[in-house]
Amino acid sequence: MPDLATAPVAPAAGPRPAPARRRRPRGESVAAYGFIAPNFALLGLFVLVPLVGAFVVSLQRTDGFGDGEFIGLANYGRLVTDPVFWRALATTAGFTVVVTAASMALGLGMAVLLNSVLPARGLFRSVLILPMAVSGVATALIGVLVFDQNNGILDKLLGAVGLPEVDWQSQPVPAFATIVLVTIWWRTGFNMLIYLAGLQGIGPDLHEAARLDGANGWQRFRNVTLPLLGPSSYFLVVLNVIYSFQVFDIVFVLTGGGPQGATNVLVTYAYDTGFVTRDQGYAAAIGMVLLLLAVVFAVVQWRTSRTRDLTE
């Protein structure tokens, strides 16, 4: 029997070296950059260059004609003491909260119905996504046909059933309601489509397992469906909020920002400042603040969201 005390001891195995990363062939990298180069060129030409130009204009006092006078951050300092700006910001925030919450809730409800054994699902789906094929201006013109306080369809229907007519364009609350309702109608179909794609990506075995564990329909929806729709919800929140920050066409056509500034949002205020009063430096400053708000929201949502990458 060999003497274990004198047997040679094998050296301890050290940590394995990390496998060398496989380098992509140079030809593939060149081809990849070649394919994405046109997109970056267009992005720089039509997005980055105008943004830089708008920032330069925001540092000037100019009416758009001739050379502007450089005034530094004076336009941004003026925003702090401008009550119209703060009112437009509050209106934009209220519009964003109401439209985002309502259109996403309605879109989710419609998606759940269309993902079930609902008769004529194809027809209902086509009707709901039809507004996506219509431009914002055309959508607003349809809203004018419905909500016009002189010849609108809705007031005629209210009068026909004996209810009082509503001054949709003359009163602040009804005017704000018109832009909210028209925007919700326009956005619900898109939200439904994204949620429907998310629902169809959830395996039926998860619901079957929850059903076998005794979960009822609401419990399965709350504990299985909603968490797995986290990536869809994250995407829609960011997209709807950024769109609502930038809303212009529907407000401009329906109310023009009135009455008495009740529906004046940041973009319509920037438009009036830049093209009506011709204070384009101040209008550019409003636009840059709007851009900053959108970027900050997107970054905060990205950092704080726990469900954006949630999968089965």
Secondary structure, DSSP 8 states (H G I E B T S, - for coil): ---TTTS------------------HHHHHHHHHHHHHHHHHHIIIIIHHHHHHHHHHTEE--SSS--EE-TTHHHHHHHT-HHHHHHHHHHHHHHHHHHHHHHHHHHHHHHHHTTT-TTHHHHHHHHHGGGGS-HHHHHHHHHHHH-TTT-HHHHHHHHTT-----TTTSHHHHHHHHHHHHHHHHHHHHHHHHHHHHHTS-HHHHHHHHHTT--HHHHIIIIIHHHTHHHHHHHHHHHHHHHHT--HHHHHHTTT-STTTT--HHHHHHIIIIIS--HHHHHHHHHHHHHHHHHHHHHHHHH-SSTT---
